[in-house]
Amino acid sequence: MLTIPRKIVDAMIEHAHQCAPQEACGVLSGTDGRVQSIYPMTNADASSEHFSLVPREQFDVARKIRDEGLVMLAVYHSHPATPARPSPEDIRLGVAPGIVHVIVSLADADQPVVRAFLIEDGQAAETPVRIAKDNGAQL
Amino acid sequence: MEITVNGDAVTLDGPLTIARLLVEQKVKMPDMVSVEHNGKILDRAEFETQQVQSGDTVEFLYFMGGGA
């Protein structure tokens, strides 16, 4: 279970719209499966079909998360024109242990879909997402 | 020697290479991590040669990427 405040869900969707038709990406941090902060990041691939985080940004965000006393819970990215399910590339490259992969689909731009998956050993298992009130969310 | 790895103090026999450190840290797929050594992001080719000394700071992160 990943609990995400409504404000952060909306921020991911807004980021996805801003970056479309390219993929948006970023990181979510918190504790105990409860997301508290979002870090929109640069898609190094600048692509509508691929994403990767910029290592320099990734290191800086990791330090910021640590300094805030939080842990990295999830990486999010958008699928501008495809469903919110892990692609073969998502599964192949989903190697970070314990990190949830949140996918924001804009296949129906008026009704974005947000789903989350834990990818381990080449297998993707859906993680339920609970959308919570905004107490404590940091944008 | 004592170094800092991802913000944590770690005591190891050393000096040792980045590649060896990743083994010691039980990194399953070292080809899929980025490493920052004393603030400098290393090329993967440097993992086998770059020595870690007492007092150094090392950060490593798994690659994060995918597709649609």
Backbone of each chain as ProteinMPNN parsed JSONL, in Angstrom:
{"seq_chain_A": "MLTIPRKIVDAMIEHAHQCAPQEACGVLSGTDGRVQSIYPMTNADASSEHFSLVPREQFDVARKIRDEGLVMLAVYHSHPATPARPSPEDIRLGVAPGIVHVIVSLADADQPVVRAFLIEDGQAAETPVRIAKDNGAQL", "coords_chain_A": {"N_chain_A": [[0.843, -1.201, 0.0], [0.576, 2.162, -0.892], [0.361, 5.309, 0.322], [-0.791, 8.348, -0.783], [-0.928, 11.817, -0.598], [-3.658, 13.82, -1.76], [-2.904, 16.29, -2.897], [-0.339, 15.774, -3.816], [-0.76, 13.736, -5.651], [-2.204, 15.244, -7.502], [-0.168, 17.007, -8.232], [1.641, 15.314, -9.532], [0.106, 14.588, -11.745], [-0.269, 17.098, -12.937], [2.403, 17.688, -13.559], [2.832, 15.677, -15.44], [1.1, 16.523, -17.476], [2.328, 18.959, -18.118], [4.72, 18.108, -19.24], [3.976, 16.57, -21.39], [4.073, 16.055, -24.927], [6.15, 14.462, -24.008], [7.581, 12.112, -21.668], [7.059, 12.571, -18.198], [8.909, 12.652, -15.093], [9.922, 11.717, -11.751], [10.456, 11.756, -8.174], [9.17, 10.32, -5.154], [8.958, 10.852, -1.679], [8.902, 9.799, 1.789], [7.666, 8.195, 4.724], [7.29, 4.88, 5.968], [5.587, 3.963, 3.896], [3.953, 6.101, 3.449], [3.528, 8.819, 1.534], [5.166, 11.938, 1.57], [6.509, 13.99, 0.268], [7.195, 15.411, -2.958], [9.323, 15.321, -5.804], [9.716, 16.688, -8.627], [11.462, 15.864, -11.58], [14.073, 16.049, -14.112], [13.61, 14.584, -17.29], [16.0, 12.747, -18.582], [16.047, 11.537, -21.028], [14.307, 12.95, -22.575], [11.94, 12.192, -24.016], [9.031, 10.721, -25.611], [8.603, 8.125, -25.163], [10.389, 7.026, -23.419], [12.116, 7.217, -20.253], [14.609, 8.519, -18.056], [16.208, 9.222, -14.988], [18.229, 12.084, -14.234], [21.484, 11.598, -13.226], [22.951, 13.487, -11.585], [20.9, 15.131, -10.524], [19.523, 13.141, -9.229], [21.269, 12.272, -7.198], [21.39, 14.657, -5.72], [18.726, 14.968, -4.906], [18.424, 12.641, -3.406], [20.1, 13.181, -1.238], [18.776, 15.402, -0.175], [16.354, 14.252, 0.601], [17.275, 12.539, 2.583], [18.292, 14.407, 4.405], [15.934, 15.517, 5.225], [14.957, 13.602, 6.81], [13.516, 11.594, 5.693], [12.635, 8.817, 3.504], [13.359, 7.491, 0.247], [10.575, 6.547, -1.458], [9.278, 6.016, -3.856], [9.501, 6.064, -7.46], [8.2, 8.091, -9.975], [6.586, 8.125, -13.181], [5.298, 9.296, -16.324], [2.94, 7.962, -18.685], [2.375, 9.105, -21.615], [0.597, 8.387, -23.664], [-0.231, 5.824, -23.32], [-1.554, 3.015, -21.397], [-1.723, 2.875, -17.727], [0.263, 0.852, -16.917], [3.039, -1.295, -16.246], [5.539, -1.108, -18.687], [7.368, -3.381, -20.877], [9.975, -2.329, -20.856], [9.943, -0.801, -18.515], [9.817, -2.875, -16.664], [12.142, -4.283, -17.211], [14.092, -2.43, -16.532], [13.548, -1.836, -13.951], [15.144, -1.913, -11.336], [15.817, -0.971, -8.833], [15.946, -1.764, -5.503], [13.047, -2.319, -3.557], [11.757, 0.016, -4.288], [8.84, 1.668, -5.213], [7.051, 1.851, -8.259], [5.386, 4.382, -9.664], [2.907, 5.061, -11.986], [1.623, 7.407, -14.185], [-0.97, 7.712, -16.25], [-1.848, 9.347, -19.219], [-3.442, 8.552, -21.225], [-6.165, 8.838, -21.572], [-6.589, 11.992, -21.515], [-8.294, 13.621, -20.101], [-9.064, 12.147, -18.007], [-6.935, 11.182, -16.079], [-5.001, 8.339, -15.021], [-3.713, 6.817, -12.157], [-1.48, 4.465, -11.06], [0.312, 1.992, -9.132], [3.294, 0.033, -8.834], [5.275, -2.677, -7.698], [8.38, -3.66, -8.688], [10.265, -6.441, -9.093], [12.905, -8.665, -9.663], [12.238, -9.003, -12.352], [9.5, -9.144, -12.345], [6.303, -7.646, -12.058], [4.235, -6.372, -9.584], [1.121, -5.171, -8.636], [0.736, -2.409, -6.481], [-1.476, -1.311, -4.087], [-2.888, 1.968, -4.21], [-3.591, 4.495, -1.979], [-5.41, 7.382, -1.785], [-4.914, 10.204, 0.051], [-5.975, 12.713, 2.496], [-4.549, 16.042, 2.574], [-2.777, 16.53, 4.687], [0.318, 17.526, 5.847], [1.62, 17.242, 3.415], [4.276, 18.015, 1.211], [5.119, 20.238, -1.272]], "CA_chain_A": [[0.0, 0.0, 0.0], [1.249, 3.453, -0.925], [-0.601, 6.375, 0.609], [-0.319, 9.583, -1.415], [-1.867, 12.932, -0.414], [-4.315, 14.293, -2.978], [-2.138, 17.382, -3.471], [0.819, 15.209, -4.527], [-1.316, 13.083, -6.845], [-2.511, 16.307, -8.472], [1.093, 17.564, -8.721], [2.176, 14.375, -10.529], [-0.705, 14.69, -12.969], [0.064, 18.38, -13.536], [3.736, 17.534, -14.158], [2.668, 14.859, -16.649], [0.512, 17.385, -18.516], [3.325, 19.96, -18.522], [5.794, 17.498, -20.038], [3.429, 15.893, -22.574], [3.976, 14.606, -25.156], [7.256, 13.693, -23.451], [7.324, 11.525, -20.358], [7.511, 13.258, -16.986], [9.418, 11.715, -14.091], [10.321, 12.311, -10.483], [10.616, 10.881, -7.011], [8.314, 10.568, -3.996], [9.584, 10.41, -0.432], [8.03, 9.773, 2.962], [8.049, 7.133, 5.658], [6.299, 3.827, 6.214], [4.6, 3.852, 2.827], [3.12, 7.312, 3.375], [4.265, 9.845, 0.795], [5.092, 13.288, 2.14], [7.105, 15.003, -0.601], [7.379, 15.1, -4.375], [10.48, 15.989, -6.412], [9.694, 16.588, -10.095], [12.847, 15.833, -12.073], [14.274, 16.144, -15.557], [13.717, 13.345, -18.049], [17.246, 12.834, -19.345], [15.821, 11.033, -22.381], [13.463, 13.911, -23.304], [11.297, 11.295, -24.987], [7.639, 10.355, -25.352], [8.531, 6.682, -24.955], [11.409, 6.587, -22.462], [12.575, 8.199, -19.262], [15.615, 8.172, -17.06], [16.552, 10.341, -14.125], [19.573, 12.632, -14.397], [22.192, 11.19, -12.007], [23.282, 14.621, -10.693], [19.666, 15.468, -9.803], [19.145, 12.006, -8.385], [22.097, 12.335, -5.992], [21.004, 15.831, -4.927], [17.429, 14.685, -4.282], [18.633, 11.612, -2.375], [20.652, 13.854, -0.04], [17.716, 16.244, 0.393], [15.415, 13.351, 1.276], [17.936, 12.075, 3.814], [18.36, 15.541, 5.325], [14.582, 15.745, 5.731], [14.584, 12.476, 7.669], [12.579, 10.744, 4.964], [13.274, 7.837, 2.629], [12.796, 7.442, -1.096], [9.578, 5.484, -1.51], [8.794, 5.696, -5.208], [9.811, 6.865, -8.632], [6.997, 8.159, -10.809], [6.747, 8.629, -14.541], [4.03, 9.33, -17.043], [2.748, 7.337, -19.986], [1.54, 10.133, -22.257], [-0.428, 7.882, -24.584], [-0.456, 4.392, -23.09], [-2.174, 2.781, -20.087], [-0.9, 2.902, -16.506], [0.761, -0.479, -16.593], [4.475, -1.3, -16.537], [5.949, -1.576, -20.019], [8.513, -4.297, -20.781], [11.18, -1.568, -20.484], [9.811, -0.492, -17.083], [10.12, -4.089, -15.89], [13.56, -4.626, -17.421], [14.966, -1.445, -15.887], [13.094, -1.605, -12.577], [16.106, -2.694, -10.558], [16.079, -0.38, -7.515], [15.227, -2.603, -4.533], [12.077, -1.739, -2.638], [11.201, 1.276, -4.771], [7.578, 1.523, -5.922], [6.986, 2.578, -9.529], [4.076, 4.987, -9.869], [2.716, 5.412, -13.397], [0.512, 8.33, -14.453], [-1.356, 7.588, -17.657], [-2.659, 10.397, -19.84], [-4.064, 7.989, -22.427], [-7.357, 9.692, -21.599], [-6.023, 13.176, -20.861], [-9.282, 14.222, -19.199], [-9.237, 11.262, -16.852], [-5.658, 10.514, -15.821], [-5.045, 7.167, -14.153], [-2.482, 6.647, -11.377], [-1.348, 3.137, -10.459], [1.663, 1.782, -8.591], [3.759, -1.348, -8.978], [6.589, -3.051, -7.178], [9.026, -4.473, -9.714], [11.403, -7.177, -8.532], [13.293, -9.883, -10.368], [11.546, -9.107, -13.624], [8.059, -9.306, -12.158], [5.631, -6.449, -11.553], [3.04, -6.641, -8.779], [0.469, -3.9, -8.346], [0.67, -1.956, -5.099], [-2.64, -0.424, -3.974], [-2.651, 3.376, -3.905], [-4.661, 5.154, -1.234], [-5.27, 8.83, -1.894], [-5.232, 10.707, 1.393], [-6.079, 14.157, 2.661], [-3.263, 16.684, 2.298], [-2.013, 16.88, 5.884], [1.744, 17.278, 5.861], [2.228, 17.109, 2.096], [5.239, 19.062, 0.834], [5.301, 20.356, -2.72]], "C_chain_A": [[0.876, 1.248, 0.0], [0.18, 4.513, -0.715], [-0.038, 7.689, 0.09], [-1.348, 10.685, -1.17], [-2.415, 13.41, -1.761], [-3.494, 15.374, -3.68], [-0.94, 16.857, -4.284], [0.37, 14.42, -5.752], [-1.585, 14.13, -7.922], [-1.222, 16.898, -9.057], [1.737, 16.629, -9.755], [1.419, 14.496, -11.849], [-0.399, 16.001, -13.699], [1.434, 18.318, -14.225], [3.647, 16.729, -15.45], [2.092, 15.69, -17.79], [1.537, 18.394, -19.031], [4.353, 19.373, -19.483], [5.274, 16.851, -21.322], [3.741, 16.709, -23.83], [5.176, 13.794, -24.656], [6.844, 13.101, -22.109], [7.848, 12.44, -19.253], [8.053, 12.222, -16.015], [9.827, 12.464, -12.828], [10.319, 11.275, -9.388], [9.631, 11.299, -5.931], [9.034, 10.058, -2.75], [8.566, 10.461, 0.701], [8.572, 8.77, 3.95], [6.913, 6.124, 5.738], [5.194, 3.774, 5.157], [3.685, 5.055, 2.684], [3.939, 8.418, 2.725], [4.05, 11.215, 1.445], [5.602, 14.356, 1.193], [7.249, 14.474, -2.023], [8.539, 15.934, -4.911], [10.384, 15.791, -7.924], [11.123, 16.711, -10.628], [12.869, 15.891, -13.598], [14.307, 14.753, -16.17], [14.946, 13.451, -18.948], [17.059, 12.38, -20.78], [14.997, 12.0, -23.225], [12.673, 13.212, -24.408], [9.841, 11.05, -24.606], [7.5, 8.877, -25.016], [9.524, 6.149, -23.927], [11.612, 7.662, -21.406], [13.768, 7.625, -18.521], [15.932, 9.424, -16.259], [17.977, 10.791, -14.412], [20.355, 12.31, -13.118], [22.514, 12.342, -11.054], [22.061, 15.022, -9.862], [19.306, 14.371, -8.814], [19.958, 12.013, -7.087], [21.66, 13.499, -5.099], [19.673, 15.59, -4.201], [17.585, 13.644, -3.174], [19.167, 12.239, -1.085], [19.577, 14.703, 0.643], [16.721, 15.387, 1.192], [16.001, 12.887, 2.61], [17.964, 13.191, 4.859], [16.998, 15.838, 5.951], [14.113, 14.612, 6.653], [13.586, 11.54, 7.022], [13.357, 9.68, 4.193], [12.599, 7.896, 1.258], [11.834, 6.263, -1.164], [9.263, 5.048, -2.935], [9.439, 6.59, -6.247], [8.525, 6.908, -9.458], [7.39, 8.584, -12.213], [5.404, 8.565, -15.232], [4.104, 8.467, -18.292], [1.816, 8.27, -20.743], [0.397, 9.568, -23.1], [-0.74, 6.406, -24.387], [-0.994, 4.185, -21.668], [-1.176, 2.804, -18.929], [-0.545, 1.48, -16.094], [2.25, -0.508, -16.954], [4.751, -1.837, -17.94], [7.068, -2.607, -19.839], [9.789, -3.57, -20.372], [11.136, -1.174, -19.006], [10.243, -1.694, -16.244], [11.604, -4.44, -16.001], [14.475, -3.702, -16.626], [14.574, -1.162, -14.433], [13.938, -2.394, -11.597], [16.34, -2.151, -9.147], [15.275, -1.137, -6.46], [14.25, -1.8, -3.675], [11.439, -0.443, -3.087], [9.927, 0.997, -5.569], [7.623, 2.378, -7.193], [5.552, 3.077, -9.725], [3.985, 5.433, -11.327], [1.468, 6.272, -13.514], [0.191, 8.223, -15.932], [-2.225, 8.757, -18.075], [-3.307, 9.877, -21.119], [-5.433, 8.627, -22.645], [-6.974, 10.947, -20.81], [-6.993, 13.824, -19.875], [-9.499, 13.384, -17.944], [-7.938, 10.494, -16.606], [-5.834, 9.35, -14.842], [-3.69, 7.036, -13.463], [-2.497, 5.262, -10.745], [0.101, 2.947, -10.014], [2.007, 0.299, -8.629], [5.102, -1.516, -8.278], [7.198, -4.019, -8.189], [10.263, -5.115, -9.11], [11.645, -8.433, -9.344], [12.474, -10.094, -11.64], [10.054, -9.317, -13.534], [7.477, -8.021, -11.586], [4.365, -6.861, -10.808], [2.41, -5.306, -8.407], [0.434, -3.648, -6.843], [-0.541, -1.028, -4.981], [-2.213, 0.996, -3.613], [-3.865, 3.901, -3.155], [-4.409, 6.656, -1.326], [-5.806, 9.448, -0.604], [-5.467, 12.204, 1.362], [-4.671, 14.746, 2.667], [-2.435, 17.019, 3.514], [-0.543, 16.536, 5.739], [2.389, 17.164, 4.505], [3.111, 18.296, 1.771], [5.386, 19.075, -0.673], [6.546, 21.165, -3.013]], "O_chain_A": [[1.804, 1.367, 0.8], [-0.783, 4.602, -1.476], [1.058, 8.098, 0.474], [-2.522, 10.511, -1.499], [-1.71, 13.4, -2.77], [-3.393, 15.382, -4.907], [-0.58, 17.432, -5.312], [1.047, 14.434, -6.78], [-1.246, 13.942, -9.091], [-1.181, 17.249, -10.236], [2.312, 17.095, -10.739], [2.016, 14.505, -12.926], [-0.282, 16.021, -14.924], [1.604, 18.829, -15.331], [4.306, 17.056, -16.437], [2.537, 15.58, -18.933], [1.609, 18.655, -20.232], [4.802, 20.04, -20.416], [6.049, 16.609, -22.246], [3.676, 17.938, -23.793], [5.225, 12.58, -24.851], [5.874, 13.544, -21.494], [8.936, 13.007, -19.36], [7.7, 11.045, -16.1], [10.048, 13.675, -12.841], [10.196, 10.076, -9.638], [9.295, 12.476, -5.803], [9.638, 8.985, -2.757], [7.511, 11.084, 0.583], [9.776, 8.521, 4.012], [5.739, 6.467, 5.595], [4.023, 3.568, 5.476], [2.746, 5.033, 1.888], [4.92, 8.894, 3.294], [2.937, 11.593, 1.811], [5.186, 15.511, 1.287], [7.401, 13.275, -2.256], [8.719, 17.092, -4.531], [10.923, 14.815, -8.448], [11.892, 17.561, -10.178], [11.84, 15.796, -14.267], [14.951, 13.849, -15.638], [14.929, 14.161, -19.954], [17.817, 12.784, -21.662], [14.981, 11.893, -24.451], [12.735, 13.596, -25.576], [9.463, 11.155, -23.439], [6.424, 8.42, -24.632], [9.507, 4.963, -23.6], [11.327, 8.841, -21.621], [13.914, 6.411, -18.381], [15.924, 10.537, -16.784], [18.829, 9.985, -14.786], [19.934, 12.707, -12.031], [22.368, 12.193, -9.841], [22.166, 15.229, -8.653], [18.844, 14.64, -7.705], [19.411, 11.789, -6.007], [21.57, 13.355, -3.88], [19.513, 15.959, -3.038], [16.952, 13.753, -2.124], [18.745, 11.88, 0.014], [19.474, 14.726, 1.87], [16.309, 15.746, 2.295], [15.311, 12.85, 3.629], [17.698, 12.961, 6.039], [16.917, 16.347, 7.069], [13.013, 14.66, 7.202], [12.894, 10.784, 7.704], [14.587, 9.651, 4.229], [11.441, 8.292, 1.128], [12.23, 5.117, -0.953], [9.015, 3.872, -3.196], [9.862, 7.711, -5.962], [7.847, 5.894, -9.622], [8.374, 9.294, -12.42], [4.489, 7.871, -14.787], [5.17, 8.267, -18.875], [0.602, 8.236, -20.539], [-0.65, 10.2, -23.233], [-1.44, 5.805, -25.202], [-0.899, 5.084, -20.832], [0.039, 2.759, -19.125], [-0.992, 0.98, -15.062], [2.671, 0.187, -17.878], [4.25, -2.895, -18.321], [7.655, -2.696, -18.761], [10.602, -4.119, -19.629], [12.159, -1.205, -18.322], [10.944, -1.547, -15.243], [12.238, -4.839, -15.024], [15.506, -4.132, -16.11], [15.203, -0.34, -13.766], [13.503, -3.424, -11.084], [16.998, -2.81, -8.342], [14.045, -1.15, -6.517], [14.589, -0.744, -3.141], [10.655, 0.147, -2.343], [9.935, 0.183, -6.493], [8.164, 3.483, -7.194], [4.628, 2.287, -9.925], [4.884, 6.103, -11.836], [0.4, 5.92, -13.014], [1.003, 8.606, -16.775], [-3.191, 9.116, -17.402], [-3.68, 10.659, -21.993], [-5.811, 8.921, -23.779], [-7.03, 10.954, -19.58], [-6.574, 14.493, -18.93], [-10.049, 13.859, -16.95], [-7.853, 9.3, -16.891], [-6.694, 9.377, -13.961], [-2.646, 7.132, -14.108], [-3.408, 4.923, -9.99], [0.999, 3.657, -10.466], [1.144, -0.566, -8.48], [5.942, -0.616, -8.272], [6.615, -5.056, -8.506], [11.187, -4.429, -8.672], [10.715, -9.169, -9.671], [12.072, -11.212, -11.96], [9.407, -9.634, -14.531], [8.088, -7.383, -10.728], [3.534, -7.602, -11.332], [3.096, -4.41, -7.915], [0.144, -4.542, -6.048], [-0.621, -0.044, -5.716], [-1.298, 1.2, -2.816], [-5.003, 3.78, -3.609], [-3.328, 7.137, -0.987], [-6.96, 9.254, -0.221], [-5.206, 12.877, 0.365], [-3.696, 14.0, 2.756], [-1.452, 17.748, 3.383], [-0.196, 15.374, 5.529], [3.607, 17.003, 4.43], [2.743, 19.444, 2.022], [5.732, 18.064, -1.283], [6.881, 21.382, -4.177]]}, "seq_chain_B": "MEITVNGDAVTLDGPLTIARLLVEQKVKMPDMVSVEHNGKILDRAEFETQQVQSGDTVEFLYFMGGGA", "coords_chain_B": {"N_chain_B": [[39.37, 1.214, 8.068], [37.363, 4.224, 8.106], [34.556, 5.248, 6.339], [32.029, 7.193, 4.637], [28.993, 6.078, 3.544], [26.325, 6.555, 1.518], [25.402, 8.359, 3.418], [25.75, 7.051, 5.808], [27.996, 6.077, 8.395], [30.603, 3.845, 7.793], [32.625, 1.102, 8.558], [35.455, -0.379, 7.245], [37.85, -2.788, 5.981], [40.63, -1.459, 4.412], [42.677, 0.441, 2.034], [40.199, 0.265, -0.672], [38.732, -0.608, -3.87], [36.129, 1.127, -5.733], [34.543, -0.753, -7.038], [34.941, -3.013, -5.433], [33.905, -2.048, -3.064], [31.201, -1.843, -3.737], [30.576, -4.524, -3.922], [31.012, -5.255, -1.248], [28.941, -3.804, -0.156], [26.864, -5.277, -0.945], [25.612, -4.87, -3.415], [23.583, -5.879, -5.945], [23.497, -5.525, -8.709], [25.893, -4.045, -10.001], [26.366, -2.817, -12.434], [24.184, -1.297, -12.805], [24.159, 0.915, -11.226], [24.78, 4.307, -10.258], [27.622, 6.109, -9.182], [28.843, 8.351, -6.806], [31.754, 9.85, -5.823], [33.298, 11.429, -3.301], [31.89, 13.715, -4.103], [32.124, 13.702, -6.857], [30.762, 12.418, -9.786], [31.273, 9.228, -10.99], [32.615, 7.689, -13.965], [31.528, 4.567, -15.23], [33.614, 2.939, -15.939], [35.586, 3.629, -14.194], [35.11, 2.343, -11.847], [36.584, 0.056, -11.252], [39.09, 0.954, -10.769], [39.205, 3.27, -9.209], [40.238, 4.264, -6.077], [39.127, 4.01, -2.717], [39.535, 5.924, 0.12], [40.271, 6.28, 3.653], [37.955, 8.321, 5.337], [36.666, 9.196, 3.086], [33.745, 10.029, 1.095], [31.062, 8.289, -0.201], [28.453, 7.87, -2.45], [25.848, 5.877, -3.683], [23.481, 5.044, -6.187], [20.703, 3.377, -7.572], [20.088, 3.011, -11.058], [17.357, 4.686, -12.492], [14.794, 4.322, -14.602], [12.783, 3.886, -17.584], [10.101, 2.99, -19.8], [7.357, 3.736, -22.085]], "CA_chain_B": [[39.155, 2.629, 7.788], [35.961, 4.631, 8.196], [34.082, 6.088, 5.247], [30.595, 7.461, 4.7], [28.306, 5.5, 2.383], [24.914, 6.969, 1.507], [25.095, 9.08, 4.651], [26.021, 6.246, 7.0], [29.394, 5.74, 8.684], [30.864, 2.43, 7.55], [34.008, 0.721, 8.835], [35.863, -1.448, 6.336], [39.277, -2.943, 5.739], [40.897, -0.723, 3.188], [41.77, 0.978, 1.003], [39.605, -0.673, -1.619], [38.184, 0.065, -5.049], [34.672, 1.311, -5.762], [33.933, -2.032, -7.418], [34.961, -3.873, -4.247], [32.969, -1.469, -2.097], [29.837, -2.215, -4.136], [30.413, -5.927, -3.502], [30.882, -5.24, 0.224], [27.633, -3.249, 0.158], [25.873, -6.245, -1.439], [24.904, -4.355, -4.585], [23.385, -7.036, -6.812], [23.748, -5.198, -10.118], [26.733, -2.842, -10.018], [26.273, -2.14, -13.732], [22.969, -0.48, -12.824], [24.224, 1.984, -10.229], [25.645, 5.472, -10.427], [28.425, 6.308, -7.973], [29.438, 9.661, -6.567], [32.878, 9.675, -4.897], [33.73, 12.76, -2.838], [31.198, 14.753, -4.866], [32.304, 13.547, -8.305], [30.107, 11.244, -10.357], [32.289, 8.442, -11.696], [32.29, 6.836, -15.102], [31.495, 3.167, -14.778], [34.942, 2.356, -16.171], [36.456, 3.975, -13.075], [34.759, 1.568, -10.648], [37.609, -0.95, -10.963], [40.396, 1.574, -10.489], [39.136, 4.355, -8.232], [40.445, 3.794, -4.705], [38.428, 4.702, -1.638], [40.444, 6.103, 1.26], [39.613, 6.634, 4.91], [37.403, 9.666, 5.356], [35.952, 9.508, 1.845], [32.288, 9.946, 1.05], [30.585, 7.598, -1.404], [27.007, 7.703, -2.59], [25.474, 5.123, -4.878], [22.054, 5.01, -6.46], [20.327, 2.555, -8.707], [19.503, 3.643, -12.234], [15.898, 4.708, -12.52], [14.316, 4.677, -15.921], [11.815, 2.959, -18.144], [9.509, 3.404, -21.064], [5.895, 3.774, -22.103]], "C_chain_B": [[37.667, 2.937, 7.89], [35.629, 5.563, 7.037], [32.59, 6.339, 5.458], [29.954, 6.964, 3.411], [26.819, 5.832, 2.484], [24.501, 7.555, 2.86], [25.395, 8.329, 5.93], [27.517, 6.008, 7.167], [29.567, 4.235, 8.545], [32.339, 2.165, 7.824], [34.361, -0.505, 8.001], [37.371, -1.612, 6.394], [39.595, -2.222, 4.435], [42.338, -0.326, 3.074], [41.237, -0.11, 0.07], [39.028, 0.108, -2.785], [36.667, 0.265, -4.891], [33.986, -0.012, -6.087], [33.859, -2.966, -6.213], [33.982, -3.361, -3.191], [31.525, -1.863, -2.44], [29.552, -3.676, -3.783], [30.175, -5.99, -1.997], [29.499, -4.735, 0.651], [26.479, -4.108, -0.384], [24.995, -5.675, -2.552], [24.811, -5.482, -5.611], [23.774, -6.747, -8.258], [24.581, -3.932, -10.214], [26.712, -2.109, -11.348], [25.071, -1.2, -13.797], [22.988, 0.589, -11.738], [25.11, 3.128, -10.725], [26.361, 5.689, -9.1], [28.987, 7.718, -7.948], [30.513, 9.473, -5.491], [33.42, 11.052, -4.545], [33.169, 13.861, -3.742], [31.306, 14.629, -6.364], [31.613, 12.27, -8.783], [31.116, 10.513, -11.244], [31.733, 7.828, -12.973], [32.355, 5.389, -14.623], [32.87, 2.492, -14.936], [35.891, 2.628, -15.014], [36.196, 3.11, -11.844], [35.891, 0.611, -10.245], [38.923, -0.329, -10.508], [40.342, 2.625, -9.379], [39.241, 3.793, -6.809], [39.649, 4.658, -3.725], [39.356, 4.733, -0.427], [39.639, 6.441, 2.516], [39.156, 8.092, 4.873], [36.619, 10.045, 4.119], [34.44, 9.391, 2.023], [31.881, 9.322, -0.281], [29.06, 7.53, -1.352], [26.791, 6.79, -3.789], [23.966, 5.013, -4.968], [21.786, 4.096, -7.646], [19.776, 3.422, -9.834], [17.99, 3.6, -12.116], [15.45, 5.205, -13.883], [13.336, 3.641, -16.406], [11.267, 3.496, -19.443], [8.004, 3.313, -21.016], [5.318, 2.494, -22.694]], "O_chain_B": [[36.822, 2.049, 7.779], [36.334, 6.541, 6.789], [31.973, 5.761, 6.353], [30.334, 7.383, 2.318], [26.147, 5.429, 3.433], [23.414, 7.287, 3.372], [25.309, 8.896, 7.02], [28.223, 5.766, 6.188], [28.796, 3.45, 9.097], [33.203, 2.917, 7.373], [33.673, -1.525, 8.039], [38.089, -0.699, 6.802], [38.871, -2.381, 3.452], [43.154, -0.704, 3.915], [41.744, -1.231, 0.027], [38.855, 1.324, -2.709], [36.025, -0.345, -4.035], [32.968, -0.352, -5.485], [32.846, -3.63, -5.994], [33.317, -4.144, -2.513], [30.731, -2.176, -1.554], [28.437, -4.025, -3.396], [29.27, -6.677, -1.525], [28.952, -5.164, 1.667], [25.308, -3.74, -0.303], [23.799, -5.956, -2.624], [25.83, -5.981, -6.089], [24.313, -7.611, -8.949], [24.043, -2.857, -10.48], [27.005, -0.915, -11.402], [24.95, -0.403, -14.727], [21.936, 1.113, -11.369], [26.047, 2.932, -11.499], [25.787, 5.482, -8.031], [29.532, 8.21, -8.936], [30.226, 9.001, -4.391], [33.944, 11.756, -5.408], [33.869, 14.809, -4.099], [30.647, 15.374, -7.088], [31.85, 11.185, -8.252], [31.729, 11.107, -12.131], [30.552, 7.492, -13.06], [33.132, 5.042, -13.733], [33.232, 1.599, -14.17], [36.896, 1.934, -14.864], [36.98, 3.138, -10.896], [36.129, 0.382, -9.059], [39.77, -1.01, -9.93], [41.335, 2.841, -8.684], [38.438, 2.956, -6.397], [39.525, 5.871, -3.896], [39.889, 3.707, -0.006], [38.476, 6.837, 2.438], [39.89, 8.976, 4.43], [35.975, 11.093, 4.089], [33.939, 8.757, 2.952], [32.301, 9.771, -1.347], [28.471, 7.175, -0.331], [27.481, 6.919, -4.8], [23.269, 4.903, -3.959], [22.559, 4.057, -8.603], [19.096, 4.422, -9.602], [17.417, 2.598, -11.69], [15.695, 6.35, -14.262], [13.083, 2.641, -15.733], [11.879, 4.338, -20.101], [7.434, 2.864, -20.022], [4.099, 2.352, -22.787]]}, "name": "protein", "num_of_chains": 2, "seq": "MLTIPRKIVDAMIEHAHQCAPQEACGVLSGTDGRVQSIYPMTNADASSEHFSLVPREQFDVARKIRDEGLVMLAVYHSHPATPARPSPEDIRLGVAPGIVHVIVSLADADQPVVRAFLIEDGQAAETPVRIAKDNGAQLMEITVNGDAVTLDGPLTIARLLVEQKVKMPDMVSVEHNGKILDRAEFETQQVQSGDTVEFLYFMGGGA"}
